[in-house]
Amino acid sequence: MYVCICNAVTENMIRAAAADGVASLDELGRKTGCAGGCGSCAEFAEEVLHRARTQLPLRMAIAQAA
């Protein structure tokens, strides 16, 4: 699903950025362009980034256990 229409940034792209260590909307914007246009996606983008970052350790633990 697209989060940022202006720069074609998807939820998956935000999750990948989180896995690469992106921790803030500013960093996300620099890496993907998200929220760099009209800015109407900023709140949702932050929410997706936060959820991805809080779930990241669990995903890593599951991957390591497999």
N, CA, C and O atoms as a Maestro MAE file, in Angstrom:
{
 s_m_m2io_version
 :::
 2.0.0
}

f_m_ct {
 s_m_title
 :::
 protein
 m_atom[264] {
  # First column is atom index #
  i_m_mmod_type
  r_m_x_coord
  r_m_y_coord
  r_m_z_coord
  i_m_residue_number
  s_m_chain_name
  s_m_pdb_residue_name
  s_m_pdb_atom_name
  i_m_atomic_number
  :::
  1 25 0.842 -1.172 0.000 1 A "MET " " N  " 7
  2 3 0.000 0.000 0.000 1 A "MET " " CA " 6
  3 2 0.894 1.245 0.000 1 A "MET " " C  " 6
  4 15 1.902 1.315 0.703 1 A "MET " " O  " 8
  5 25 0.488 2.217 -0.810 2 A "TYR " " N  " 7
  6 3 1.242 3.467 -0.841 2 A "TYR " " CA " 6
  7 2 0.956 4.293 0.404 2 A "TYR " " C  " 6
  8 15 -0.194 4.435 0.818 2 A "TYR " " O  " 8
  9 25 2.007 4.830 0.991 3 A "VAL " " N  " 7
  10 3 1.893 5.739 2.122 3 A "VAL " " CA " 6
  11 2 2.066 7.162 1.610 3 A "VAL " " C  " 6
  12 15 1.292 8.053 1.962 3 A "VAL " " O  " 8
  13 25 3.070 7.370 0.791 4 A "CYS " " N  " 7
  14 3 3.367 8.684 0.224 4 A "CYS " " CA " 6
  15 2 3.134 8.625 -1.286 4 A "CYS " " C  " 6
  16 15 3.937 8.068 -2.035 4 A "CYS " " O  " 8
  17 25 2.026 9.207 -1.705 5 A "ILE " " N  " 7
  18 3 1.687 9.206 -3.126 5 A "ILE " " CA " 6
  19 2 2.655 10.105 -3.906 5 A "ILE " " C  " 6
  20 15 3.064 9.762 -5.016 5 A "ILE " " O  " 8
  21 25 3.014 11.237 -3.335 6 A "CYS " " N  " 7
  22 3 3.887 12.198 -4.029 6 A "CYS " " CA " 6
  23 2 5.206 11.567 -4.484 6 A "CYS " " C  " 6
  24 15 5.708 11.876 -5.565 6 A "CYS " " O  " 8
  25 25 5.765 10.674 -3.648 7 A "ASN " " N  " 7
  26 3 7.064 10.088 -3.948 7 A "ASN " " CA " 6
  27 2 7.018 8.571 -4.089 7 A "ASN " " C  " 6
  28 15 8.056 7.909 -4.059 7 A "ASN " " O  " 8
  29 25 5.805 8.018 -4.244 8 A "ALA " " N  " 7
  30 3 5.602 6.582 -4.473 8 A "ALA " " CA " 6
  31 2 6.299 5.712 -3.432 8 A "ALA " " C  " 6
  32 15 6.984 4.749 -3.778 8 A "ALA " " O  " 8
  33 25 6.123 6.055 -2.153 9 A "VAL " " N  " 7
  34 3 6.731 5.293 -1.062 9 A "VAL " " CA " 6
  35 2 5.665 4.369 -0.474 9 A "VAL " " C  " 6
  36 15 4.582 4.813 -0.093 9 A "VAL " " O  " 8
  37 25 5.992 3.080 -0.407 10 A "THR " " N  " 7
  38 3 5.059 2.087 0.105 10 A "THR " " CA " 6
  39 2 5.376 1.708 1.550 10 A "THR " " C  " 6
  40 15 6.437 2.037 2.080 10 A "THR " " O  " 8
  41 25 4.425 1.005 2.174 11 A "GLU " " N  " 7
  42 3 4.661 0.494 3.526 11 A "GLU " " CA " 6
  43 2 5.874 -0.424 3.544 11 A "GLU " " C  " 6
  44 15 6.678 -0.372 4.475 11 A "GLU " " O  " 8
  45 25 6.011 -1.260 2.529 12 A "ASN " " N  " 7
  46 3 7.157 -2.179 2.475 12 A "ASN " " CA " 6
  47 2 8.481 -1.423 2.398 12 A "ASN " " C  " 6
  48 15 9.478 -1.848 2.982 12 A "ASN " " O  " 8
  49 25 8.489 -0.316 1.686 13 A "MET " " N  " 7
  50 3 9.712 0.488 1.602 13 A "MET " " CA " 6
  51 2 10.046 1.082 2.976 13 A "MET " " C  " 6
  52 15 11.216 1.172 3.348 13 A "MET " " O  " 8
  53 25 9.026 1.481 3.718 14 A "ILE " " N  " 7
  54 3 9.253 2.029 5.056 14 A "ILE " " CA " 6
  55 2 9.752 0.936 5.991 14 A "ILE " " C  " 6
  56 15 10.651 1.174 6.797 14 A "ILE " " O  " 8
  57 25 9.179 -0.256 5.890 15 A "ARG " " N  " 7
  58 3 9.649 -1.378 6.717 15 A "ARG " " CA " 6
  59 2 11.108 -1.720 6.392 15 A "ARG " " C  " 6
  60 15 11.898 -2.006 7.293 15 A "ARG " " O  " 8
  61 25 11.453 -1.690 5.127 16 A "ALA " " N  " 7
  62 3 12.837 -1.971 4.737 16 A "ALA " " CA " 6
  63 2 13.776 -0.901 5.275 16 A "ALA " " C  " 6
  64 15 14.884 -1.206 5.715 16 A "ALA " " O  " 8
  65 25 13.336 0.349 5.241 17 A "ALA " " N  " 7
  66 3 14.156 1.438 5.785 17 A "ALA " " CA " 6
  67 2 14.353 1.248 7.282 17 A "ALA " " C  " 6
  68 15 15.447 1.480 7.796 17 A "ALA " " O  " 8
  69 25 13.309 0.829 7.986 18 A "ALA " " N  " 7
  70 3 13.420 0.569 9.425 18 A "ALA " " CA " 6
  71 2 14.441 -0.539 9.685 18 A "ALA " " C  " 6
  72 15 15.247 -0.444 10.611 18 A "ALA " " O  " 8
  73 25 14.401 -1.579 8.870 19 A "ALA " " N  " 7
  74 3 15.358 -2.674 9.010 19 A "ALA " " CA " 6
  75 2 16.786 -2.207 8.744 19 A "ALA " " C  " 6
  76 15 17.738 -2.790 9.262 19 A "ALA " " O  " 8
  77 25 16.936 -1.158 7.937 20 A "ASP " " N  " 7
  78 3 18.254 -0.580 7.648 20 A "ASP " " CA " 6
  79 2 18.692 0.426 8.706 20 A "ASP " " C  " 6
  80 15 19.766 1.018 8.597 20 A "ASP " " O  " 8
  81 25 17.857 0.622 9.737 21 A "GLY " " N  " 7
  82 3 18.247 1.498 10.839 21 A "GLY " " CA " 6
  83 2 17.605 2.867 10.855 21 A "GLY " " C  " 6
  84 15 17.900 3.665 11.745 21 A "GLY " " O  " 8
  85 25 16.732 3.169 9.897 22 A "VAL " " N  " 7
  86 3 16.053 4.468 9.892 22 A "VAL " " CA " 6
  87 2 15.167 4.545 11.128 22 A "VAL " " C  " 6
  88 15 14.390 3.629 11.397 22 A "VAL " " O  " 8
  89 25 15.284 5.637 11.880 23 A "ALA " " N  " 7
  90 3 14.578 5.740 13.151 23 A "ALA " " CA " 6
  91 2 13.667 6.953 13.268 23 A "ALA " " C  " 6
  92 15 12.945 7.078 14.258 23 A "ALA " " O  " 8
  93 25 13.679 7.844 12.295 24 A "SER " " N  " 7
  94 3 12.857 9.052 12.403 24 A "SER " " CA " 6
  95 2 12.271 9.415 11.046 24 A "SER " " C  " 6
  96 15 12.724 8.936 10.007 24 A "SER " " O  " 8
  97 25 11.255 10.271 11.079 25 A "LEU " " N  " 7
  98 3 10.647 10.722 9.836 25 A "LEU " " CA " 6
  99 2 11.653 11.504 8.995 25 A "LEU " " C  " 6
  100 15 11.648 11.398 7.768 25 A "LEU " " O  " 8
  101 25 12.503 12.277 9.633 26 A "ASP " " N  " 7
  102 3 13.534 13.017 8.891 26 A "ASP " " CA " 6
  103 2 14.459 12.060 8.137 26 A "ASP " " C  " 6
  104 15 14.750 12.262 6.958 26 A "ASP " " O  " 8
  105 25 14.913 11.023 8.829 27 A "GLU " " N  " 7
  106 3 15.781 10.033 8.179 27 A "GLU " " CA " 6
  107 2 15.037 9.313 7.060 27 A "GLU " " C  " 6
  108 15 15.597 9.062 5.993 27 A "GLU " " O  " 8
  109 25 13.770 8.984 7.313 28 A "LEU " " N  " 7
  110 3 12.959 8.310 6.311 28 A "LEU " " CA " 6
  111 2 12.817 9.179 5.070 28 A "LEU " " C  " 6
  112 15 12.897 8.687 3.944 28 A "LEU " " O  " 8
  113 25 12.608 10.463 5.281 29 A "GLY " " N  " 7
  114 3 12.501 11.399 4.165 29 A "GLY " " CA " 6
  115 2 13.779 11.471 3.350 29 A "GLY " " C  " 6
  116 15 13.737 11.513 2.121 29 A "GLY " " O  " 8
  117 25 14.918 11.486 4.038 30 A "ARG " " N  " 7
  118 3 16.195 11.530 3.322 30 A "ARG " " CA " 6
  119 2 16.436 10.251 2.524 30 A "ARG " " C  " 6
  120 15 16.976 10.296 1.419 30 A "ARG " " O  " 8
  121 25 16.032 9.113 3.087 31 A "LYS " " N  " 7
  122 3 16.287 7.835 2.425 31 A "LYS " " CA " 6
  123 2 15.299 7.544 1.296 31 A "LYS " " C  " 6
  124 15 15.683 7.003 0.259 31 A "LYS " " O  " 8
  125 25 14.021 7.902 1.493 32 A "THR " " N  " 7
  126 3 12.987 7.497 0.532 32 A "THR " " CA " 6
  127 2 12.259 8.654 -0.140 32 A "THR " " C  " 6
  128 15 11.614 8.460 -1.171 32 A "THR " " O  " 8
  129 25 12.354 9.847 0.423 33 A "GLY " " N  " 7
  130 3 11.594 10.978 -0.082 33 A "GLY " " CA " 6
  131 2 10.229 11.094 0.562 33 A "GLY " " C  " 6
  132 15 9.490 12.036 0.276 33 A "GLY " " O  " 8
  133 25 9.881 10.155 1.424 34 A "CYS " " N  " 7
  134 3 8.577 10.142 2.079 34 A "CYS " " CA " 6
  135 2 8.347 11.445 2.838 34 A "CYS " " C  " 6
  136 15 9.231 11.938 3.539 34 A "CYS " " O  " 8
  137 25 7.144 11.990 2.684 35 A "ALA " " N  " 7
  138 3 6.711 13.236 3.342 35 A "ALA " " CA " 6
  139 2 7.474 14.450 2.822 35 A "ALA " " C  " 6
  140 15 7.485 15.502 3.461 35 A "ALA " " O  " 8
  141 25 8.102 14.306 1.680 36 A "GLY " " N  " 7
  142 3 8.864 15.410 1.109 36 A "GLY " " CA " 6
  143 2 8.082 16.264 0.128 36 A "GLY " " C  " 6
  144 15 8.590 17.269 -0.371 36 A "GLY " " O  " 8
  145 25 6.852 15.868 -0.146 37 A "GLY " " N  " 7
  146 3 6.004 16.638 -1.065 37 A "GLY " " CA " 6
  147 2 5.016 17.467 -0.264 37 A "GLY " " C  " 6
  148 15 5.382 18.457 0.370 37 A "GLY " " O  " 8
  149 25 3.771 17.051 -0.304 38 A "CYS " " N  " 7
  150 3 2.715 17.819 0.377 38 A "CYS " " CA " 6
  151 2 2.729 17.616 1.882 38 A "CYS " " C  " 6
  152 15 2.244 18.471 2.623 38 A "CYS " " O  " 8
  153 25 3.283 16.484 2.354 39 A "GLY " " N  " 7
  154 3 3.391 16.233 3.790 39 A "GLY " " CA " 6
  155 2 2.160 15.615 4.430 39 A "GLY " " C  " 6
  156 15 2.163 15.356 5.634 39 A "GLY " " O  " 8
  157 25 1.110 15.373 3.661 40 A "SER " " N  " 7
  158 3 -0.098 14.825 4.267 40 A "SER " " CA " 6
  159 2 0.071 13.387 4.754 40 A "SER " " C  " 6
  160 15 -0.764 12.896 5.513 40 A "SER " " O  " 8
  161 25 1.118 12.717 4.340 41 A "CYS " " N  " 7
  162 3 1.368 11.336 4.752 41 A "CYS " " CA " 6
  163 2 2.227 11.231 6.009 41 A "CYS " " C  " 6
  164 15 2.413 10.130 6.528 41 A "CYS " " O  " 8
  165 25 2.742 12.321 6.498 42 A "ALA " " N  " 7
  166 3 3.739 12.292 7.577 42 A "ALA " " CA " 6
  167 2 3.281 11.523 8.806 42 A "ALA " " C  " 6
  168 15 4.032 10.705 9.339 42 A "ALA " " O  " 8
  169 25 2.079 11.769 9.256 43 A "GLU " " N  " 7
  170 3 1.595 11.108 10.471 43 A "GLU " " CA " 6
  171 2 1.496 9.594 10.278 43 A "GLU " " C  " 6
  172 15 1.937 8.828 11.134 43 A "GLU " " O  " 8
  173 25 0.924 9.170 9.165 44 A "PHE " " N  " 7
  174 3 0.806 7.738 8.895 44 A "PHE " " CA " 6
  175 2 2.172 7.106 8.669 44 A "PHE " " C  " 6
  176 15 2.421 5.990 9.126 44 A "PHE " " O  " 8
  177 25 3.057 7.803 7.972 45 A "ALA " " N  " 7
  178 3 4.403 7.287 7.731 45 A "ALA " " CA " 6
  179 2 5.137 7.063 9.048 45 A "ALA " " C  " 6
  180 15 5.817 6.051 9.218 45 A "ALA " " O  " 8
  181 25 5.002 8.000 9.977 46 A "GLU " " N  " 7
  182 3 5.624 7.837 11.301 46 A "GLU " " CA " 6
  183 2 5.049 6.629 12.028 46 A "GLU " " C  " 6
  184 15 5.779 5.892 12.691 46 A "GLU " " O  " 8
  185 25 3.755 6.431 11.904 47 A "GLU " " N  " 7
  186 3 3.108 5.288 12.539 47 A "GLU " " CA " 6
  187 2 3.634 3.975 11.964 47 A "GLU " " C  " 6
  188 15 3.951 3.053 12.716 47 A "GLU " " O  " 8
  189 25 3.727 3.883 10.652 48 A "VAL " " N  " 7
  190 3 4.246 2.677 10.000 48 A "VAL " " CA " 6
  191 2 5.696 2.439 10.416 48 A "VAL " " C  " 6
  192 15 6.080 1.310 10.720 48 A "VAL " " O  " 8
  193 25 6.491 3.489 10.429 49 A "LEU " " N  " 7
  194 3 7.896 3.376 10.832 49 A "LEU " " CA " 6
  195 2 8.007 2.901 12.276 49 A "LEU " " C  " 6
  196 15 8.811 2.020 12.581 49 A "LEU " " O  " 8
  197 25 7.212 3.474 13.157 50 A "HIS " " N  " 7
  198 3 7.241 3.085 14.577 50 A "HIS " " CA " 6
  199 2 6.859 1.611 14.740 50 A "HIS " " C  " 6
  200 15 7.533 0.866 15.452 50 A "HIS " " O  " 8
  201 25 5.773 1.194 14.077 51 A "ARG " " N  " 7
  202 3 5.359 -0.215 14.165 51 A "ARG " " CA " 6
  203 2 6.447 -1.135 13.626 51 A "ARG " " C  " 6
  204 15 6.723 -2.181 14.213 51 A "ARG " " O  " 8
  205 25 7.057 -0.758 12.528 52 A "ALA " " N  " 7
  206 3 8.118 -1.587 11.947 52 A "ALA " " CA " 6
  207 2 9.302 -1.698 12.891 52 A "ALA " " C  " 6
  208 15 9.878 -2.775 13.045 52 A "ALA " " O  " 8
  209 25 9.667 -0.598 13.519 53 A "ARG " " N  " 7
  210 3 10.813 -0.615 14.433 53 A "ARG " " CA " 6
  211 2 10.525 -1.416 15.694 53 A "ARG " " C  " 6
  212 15 11.421 -2.082 16.213 53 A "ARG " " O  " 8
  213 25 9.301 -1.368 16.197 54 A "THR " " N  " 7
  214 3 8.988 -2.125 17.416 54 A "THR " " CA " 6
  215 2 8.842 -3.605 17.134 54 A "THR " " C  " 6
  216 15 9.026 -4.420 18.038 54 A "THR " " O  " 8
  217 25 8.518 -3.978 15.910 55 A "GLN " " N  " 7
  218 3 8.386 -5.382 15.548 55 A "GLN " " CA " 6
  219 2 9.690 -5.966 15.029 55 A "GLN " " C  " 6
  220 15 9.800 -7.184 14.889 55 A "GLN " " O  " 8
  221 25 10.660 -5.148 14.747 56 A "LEU " " N  " 7
  222 3 11.915 -5.591 14.157 56 A "LEU " " CA " 6
  223 2 12.637 -6.641 14.994 56 A "LEU " " C  " 6
  224 15 13.046 -7.663 14.441 56 A "LEU " " O  " 8
  225 25 12.816 -6.441 16.303 57 A "PRO " " N  " 7
  226 3 13.533 -7.463 17.077 57 A "PRO " " CA " 6
  227 2 12.833 -8.820 17.037 57 A "PRO " " C  " 6
  228 15 13.505 -9.851 16.983 57 A "PRO " " O  " 8
  229 25 11.509 -8.843 17.061 58 A "LEU " " N  " 7
  230 3 10.769 -10.092 17.000 58 A "LEU " " CA " 6
  231 2 11.019 -10.792 15.676 58 A "LEU " " C  " 6
  232 15 11.243 -12.002 15.651 58 A "LEU " " O  " 8
  233 25 10.985 -10.060 14.591 59 A "ARG " " N  " 7
  234 3 11.248 -10.651 13.274 59 A "ARG " " CA " 6
  235 2 12.657 -11.237 13.212 59 A "ARG " " C  " 6
  236 15 12.864 -12.321 12.667 59 A "ARG " " O  " 8
  237 25 13.614 -10.516 13.771 60 A "MET " " N  " 7
  238 3 14.992 -10.993 13.741 60 A "MET " " CA " 6
  239 2 15.121 -12.274 14.568 60 A "MET " " C  " 6
  240 15 15.823 -13.200 14.163 60 A "MET " " O  " 8
  241 25 14.454 -12.333 15.717 61 A "ALA " " N  " 7
  242 3 14.511 -13.517 16.569 61 A "ALA " " CA " 6
  243 2 13.898 -14.720 15.857 61 A "ALA " " C  " 6
  244 15 14.432 -15.826 15.934 61 A "ALA " " O  " 8
  245 25 12.787 -14.508 15.172 62 A "ILE " " N  " 7
  246 3 12.135 -15.594 14.446 62 A "ILE " " CA " 6
  247 2 13.027 -16.081 13.306 62 A "ILE " " C  " 6
  248 15 13.151 -17.285 13.082 62 A "ILE " " O  " 8
  249 25 13.644 -15.151 12.591 63 A "ALA " " N  " 7
  250 3 14.518 -15.518 11.473 63 A "ALA " " CA " 6
  251 2 15.732 -16.304 11.967 63 A "ALA " " C  " 6
  252 15 16.171 -17.254 11.319 63 A "ALA " " O  " 8
  253 25 16.263 -15.906 13.107 64 A "GLN " " N  " 7
  254 3 17.438 -16.592 13.635 64 A "GLN " " CA " 6
  255 2 17.091 -17.987 14.144 64 A "GLN " " C  " 6
  256 15 17.921 -18.894 14.084 64 A "GLN " " O  " 8
  257 25 15.870 -18.163 14.644 65 A "ALA " " N  " 7
  258 3 15.451 -19.450 15.169 65 A "ALA " " CA " 6
  259 2 15.167 -20.467 14.058 65 A "ALA " " C  " 6
  260 15 15.228 -21.676 14.281 65 A "ALA " " O  " 8
  261 25 14.865 -19.972 12.888 66 A "ALA " " N  " 7
  262 3 14.499 -20.884 11.771 66 A "ALA " " CA " 6
  263 2 15.703 -21.554 11.154 66 A "ALA " " C  " 6
  264 15 15.560 -22.339 10.217 66 A "ALA " " O  " 8
  :::
 }
 m_bond[263] {
  # First column is bond index #
  i_m_from
  i_m_to
  i_m_order
  :::
  1 1 2 1
  2 2 3 1
  3 3 4 2
  4 3 5 1
  5 5 6 1
  6 6 7 1
  7 7 8 2
  8 7 9 1
  9 9 10 1
  10 10 11 1
  11 11 12 2
  12 11 13 1
  13 13 14 1
  14 14 15 1
  15 15 16 2
  16 15 17 1
  17 17 18 1
  18 18 19 1
  19 19 20 2
  20 19 21 1
  21 21 22 1
  22 22 23 1
  23 23 24 2
  24 23 25 1
  25 25 26 1
  26 26 27 1
  27 27 28 2
  28 27 29 1
  29 29 30 1
  30 30 31 1
  31 31 32 2
  32 31 33 1
  33 33 34 1
  34 34 35 1
  35 35 36 2
  36 35 37 1
  37 37 38 1
  38 38 39 1
  39 39 40 2
  40 39 41 1
  41 41 42 1
  42 42 43 1
  43 43 44 2
  44 43 45 1
  45 45 46 1
  46 46 47 1
  47 47 48 2
  48 47 49 1
  49 49 50 1
  50 50 51 1
  51 51 52 2
  52 51 53 1
  53 53 54 1
  54 54 55 1
  55 55 56 2
  56 55 57 1
  57 57 58 1
  58 58 59 1
  59 59 60 2
  60 59 61 1
  61 61 62 1
  62 62 63 1
  63 63 64 2
  64 63 65 1
  65 65 66 1
  66 66 67 1
  67 67 68 2
  68 67 69 1
  69 69 70 1
  70 70 71 1
  71 71 72 2
  72 71 73 1
  73 73 74 1
  74 74 75 1
  75 75 76 2
  76 75 77 1
  77 77 78 1
  78 78 79 1
  79 79 80 2
  80 79 81 1
  81 81 82 1
  82 82 83 1
  83 83 84 2
  84 83 85 1
  85 85 86 1
  86 86 87 1
  87 87 88 2
  88 87 89 1
  89 89 90 1
  90 90 91 1
  91 91 92 2
  92 91 93 1
  93 93 94 1
  94 94 95 1
  95 95 96 2
  96 95 97 1
  97 97 98 1
  98 98 99 1
  99 99 100 2
  100 99 101 1
  101 101 102 1
  102 102 103 1
  103 103 104 2
  104 103 105 1
  105 105 106 1
  106 106 107 1
  107 107 108 2
  108 107 109 1
  109 109 110 1
  110 110 111 1
  111 111 112 2
  112 111 113 1
  113 113 114 1
  114 114 115 1
  115 115 116 2
  116 115 117 1
  117 117 118 1
  118 118 119 1
  119 119 120 2
  120 119 121 1
  121 121 122 1
  122 122 123 1
  123 123 124 2
  124 123 125 1
  125 125 126 1
  126 126 127 1
  127 127 128 2
  128 127 129 1
  129 129 130 1
  130 130 131 1
  131 131 132 2
  132 131 133 1
  133 133 134 1
  134 134 135 1
  135 135 136 2
  136 135 137 1
  137 137 138 1
  138 138 139 1
  139 139 140 2
  140 139 141 1
  141 141 142 1
  142 142 143 1
  143 143 144 2
  144 143 145 1
  145 145 146 1
  146 146 147 1
  147 147 148 2
  148 147 149 1
  149 149 150 1
  150 150 151 1
  151 151 152 2
  152 151 153 1
  153 153 154 1
  154 154 155 1
  155 155 156 2
  156 155 157 1
  157 157 158 1
  158 158 159 1
  159 159 160 2
  160 159 161 1
  161 161 162 1
  162 162 163 1
  163 163 164 2
  164 163 165 1
  165 165 166 1
  166 166 167 1
  167 167 168 2
  168 167 169 1
  169 169 170 1
  170 170 171 1
  171 171 172 2
  172 171 173 1
  173 173 174 1
  174 174 175 1
  175 175 176 2
  176 175 177 1
  177 177 178 1
  178 178 179 1
  179 179 180 2
  180 179 181 1
  181 181 182 1
  182 182 183 1
  183 183 184 2
  184 183 185 1
  185 185 186 1
  186 186 187 1
  187 187 188 2
  188 187 189 1
  189 189 190 1
  190 190 191 1
  191 191 192 2
  192 191 193 1
  193 193 194 1
  194 194 195 1
  195 195 196 2
  196 195 197 1
  197 197 198 1
  198 198 199 1
  199 199 200 2
  200 199 201 1
  201 201 202 1
  202 202 203 1
  203 203 204 2
  204 203 205 1
  205 205 206 1
  206 206 207 1
  207 207 208 2
  208 207 209 1
  209 209 210 1
  210 210 211 1
  211 211 212 2
  212 211 213 1
  213 213 214 1
  214 214 215 1
  215 215 216 2
  216 215 217 1
  217 217 218 1
  218 218 219 1
  219 219 220 2
  220 219 221 1
  221 221 222 1
  222 222 223 1
  223 223 224 2
  224 223 225 1
  225 225 226 1
  226 226 227 1
  227 227 228 2
  228 227 229 1
  229 229 230 1
  230 230 231 1
  231 231 232 2
  232 231 233 1
  233 233 234 1
  234 234 235 1
  235 235 236 2
  236 235 237 1
  237 237 238 1
  238 238 239 1
  239 239 240 2
  240 239 241 1
  241 241 242 1
  242 242 243 1
  243 243 244 2
  244 243 245 1
  245 245 246 1
  246 246 247 1
  247 247 248 2
  248 247 249 1
  249 249 250 1
  250 250 251 1
  251 251 252 2
  252 251 253 1
  253 253 254 1
  254 254 255 1
  255 255 256 2
  256 255 257 1
  257 257 258 1
  258 258 259 1
  259 259 260 2
  260 259 261 1
  261 261 262 1
  262 262 263 1
  263 263 264 2
  :::
 }
}
